[in-house]
């Protein structure tokens, strides 16, 4: 890192004779630098290679059929759905930070909300790929939409999988609107600072002629508040609906009423972990330490600790309910989860999600960037394993012992999972390079002297 | 569009006398100064004026006298429309046009329809919030006279501006200048109307858009043509799925053979393994074309055979012929009750002519059927058919007997 930052144009004090100008310069110089430091190119090369691998594997899957993956009866849902739920979960922190913290008037959200929202959109895009390629005949996903067709049939609206289409589709759309609308004034800033006609045209096109009129700000703020108020129940509904995919089935280990809140808590937990994982290196690399301060990192770590405890409570409560229900299949499933054929996955999950966040009880750890980054990575691993444990261990051991079987992922499974990170990081790096990474207007608003006293 | 707004950042070079005035601009360096100035301009009675800031300055609504926007009411309307659309979509598709039968549940029950109704409510409202904000704000707004002011570029960075427009009914240039000069601005300047920027869209953009529109219409045109005309060509298969399989189906033509039949007939005299059926008495009930009158060797009479025959008779025969063979089974009774006139009643097996039939004929009747009775040969194995014949004989015997047939020791118990 030190070697790369030696030539990093993003470091040093931002220019400007007042706090507003310094904020503008600090954020805008990232996109305005002649070329980014070599570290960005290295990261981009790795990401695009992974992305190419992603597309190659999807092409191979479409050409050969779903058999190139390891899932087979009894484990009909495996990496495809694990990855879907994992990415959708990550995609919850952005809108949570933007919407719920906005309604709660948490001023500190302004420094991280923009790139958390970007992360949300990219994560939802990664998530959206998986159900599409998991359906066996990926050229027919329009069957899931209520479109008049030659079969004279309509989708079955009582199915949670159909609810998923609407929930995730609405979530992706609203997140995109929210992100874009928040970015309009900052795109106008970029437009007004542009030195080339192409930049001026491109940023100007999306800024739509925003000039900061107070009469426009009035409606803008009202619209933003409305979007926040709409996105708050939406973000809670989306992962609830995703959990219905499991909870409304009759499989022991899935058929649980605790799933909706448990999934939502897990999504916020995993999403915040991804935000800190990205924020710690980004603030360093892009020179945003003044805007994303240690206090912000500490607040996010507190959220991780709190939601980690909620997730841990849900893990415990599942066992309690299995025992309390007196249902032997339920009891077997949970004992098998912890001590059976996939015990290693279960204890990986417990270690990453329940044990590691406990270090954040100590203020020194919450403010330590290395610890923050390490816990962020571990929690992401743990949250992937949580979905793996729920989906795969429940399926390997069902009611009929004669149909028990294990799941063995293929190399295509692994490469597709790794490739989805390529899609995510490629988009994220492009975002950092070309779009305002921090909501400048909102940060300026949260400065103390922006108000009348 | 927007690049036309930024063709020039220079001050217009035309003499100011030729260009009408847009208004008077004042610049401030803090939001507090702007708020104070706004109150002054508001109280002076101006209506056509605005302030421009890098972020939403809180308190400016009151300072400028901006009335609350109607946007929330529009969004409420959109939300209610979304709810109605969600309910209508699900009802029309799943409860009206194509009724899904799911585990005997009612075709229309609200709880399962709530998630999608909720999502559509949010979707409609969110789209309306953004589009409504843009429309009420008059966006997109590609070019503006203020864009020609170099200093105005900092409105999205760190400076605060107030503009009184010349089209205000009470606008007088000198009065406006004086008013603004008294509000501690950094500078007060006049702003001219934009006579520099072309309001025409760039030609390449127009051409590109037209090309796009034309290209987008092509698939629809092809679909319309396909729907309006007929074709002898097979349907175009984007993905062949399993539509084309290299195999011959039964009853299809096959040019490889002289008789053109895909299904090949067996060679004359072919006998499948174990199906020679040499003993015609057992397999057909005839020997040299004559009906047999005694049970064949393969199916000797025994108590076990009668028991088996009774069980099979109960399964296959009793529904029509009745449990004792009087032709009064449940099926027959119901058919006569319906009296539809098409029912041929099953024979009463206790009739004399059936009682005196050779067993071979009973066997043949079961095997091949008679009148409307279907052939049971394919359903019941030959040995079981013989067992049924034996049981029919037993039934007939039971209905044509007298007490003298009983042994003397049991005869007394009937009295």
Interface residues (C-beta under 8 A of the other chain):
Chain A: X16 X18 X20 X21 X24 X137 X139 X146 X152 X153 X154 X155 X156 X157 X158 X160 X162 X163 X166 X167 X169 X170 X173 X174 X177 X178 X180 X181 X185 X188 X189 X191 X192 X193 X194 X197 X200 X201 X204 X205 X207 X208 X209 X210 X211 X212 X213 X214 X215 X216 X217 X218 X219 X220 X221 X222 X223 X226 X227 X230 X231 X233 X234 X237 X241 X244 X440 X441 X442 X444 X445 X449 X450 X451 X452
Chain B: X1 X2 X3 X5 X6 X29 X30 X31 X32 X35 X50 X51 X52 X53 X54 X55 X56 X57 X58 X59 X60 X61 X64 X66 X68 X69 X71 X72 X75 X89 X90 X93 X94 X97 X98 X100 X102 X105 X112 X113 X115 X116 X118 X119 X120 X122 X123 X125 X126 X127 X129 X130 X132 X133 X134 X136 X137 X139 X140 X141 X142 X143 X144 X146 X147 X152 X153 X154 X155 X156 X157 X158 X238 X239 X241
